[in-house]
Amino acid sequence: MKTAVISGGNGGLGRALASGLQADGWHTVLLDLSIEGLQASDQQTPIACDLTDPDQHSAALTQILSERPTVDLVIYNAGITQIGATAELTEATLRKVFEVNFFAATNMARAFIAPLRASKGTHLAMSSVAGFSPLYQRAAYAASKHALEGYFSSLRSEEAEYGVKTLIAAPSFVATNTDETWQPDGTGRPGAAKDGIDHMSPDEAATIILQGVQRETPFIPVGRIARLSHLIHRVSPRLFQRLMEKNIKGH
């Protein structure tokens, strides 16, 4: 039985990804701050873990490698968003977003380099439309996702010679946390934005992502908005900026 490790495994998208993999016979290890509602079974192992805490990160890695014969897929799905005017963004908030969205993912990726080389497995980084384009009042979030894409697209070249695939998925707006309570610094879980456009369900997004994994697609735009955004931004960044501002500011 192949093993997939999913950070942010107790969120809407994390659960949907786990469900899709389990339907194909995978065992999923689900990492999250809270694993309330997740039951251990033959098909899944929930582990409570704050990936920004080095001791908890190390303990989770030790547990996974001791319990699973191989690690074949690691999905870097944990993340937070942040909405607010950049003029009011503090350094502490900017660092908080990067700690979760960038450093937690990249530290985890470095820890799984050897296991994935051994299995000739796959890194899957969960980016966003904000990972390749600007997004209104989300400078910290967009910066963290741009950094994430730069890291994993570069890692792709290094790990290919070991038979390891490195993929990036870029969803648009996935309705995962519509009842989110926002923090005073503007941070919250992804999928909670009220100015989102054409929201997808977690199951719809997971289906597209896992199809991309099966096909070994290096970059997976997830959903209609993501596909159009990627195309328009490549052809005309100026046009994309105008359209993005018109649609996001209008909400």
Secondary structure as UniProt FT lines:
FT   STRAND          3..7
FT   TURN            8..10
FT   HELIX           12..23
FT   TURN            24..25
FT   STRAND          27..32
FT   TURN            36..37
FT   STRAND          44..48
FT   TURN            51..52
FT   HELIX           54..67
FT   STRAND          73..76
FT   STRAND          81..82
FT   HELIX           86..88
FT   HELIX           91..98
FT   HELIX           99..103
FT   HELIX           104..111
FT   HELIX           113..119
FT   STRAND          122..126
FT   HELIX           129..131
FT   TURN            136..137
FT   HELIX           139..159
FT   HELIX           160..162
FT   STRAND          165..171
FT   TURN            178..179
FT   TURN            184..185
FT   STRAND          187..188
FT   TURN            190..191
FT   TURN            194..195
FT   HELIX           202..215
FT   STRAND          219..222
FT   HELIX           224..235
FT   HELIX           237..249
//
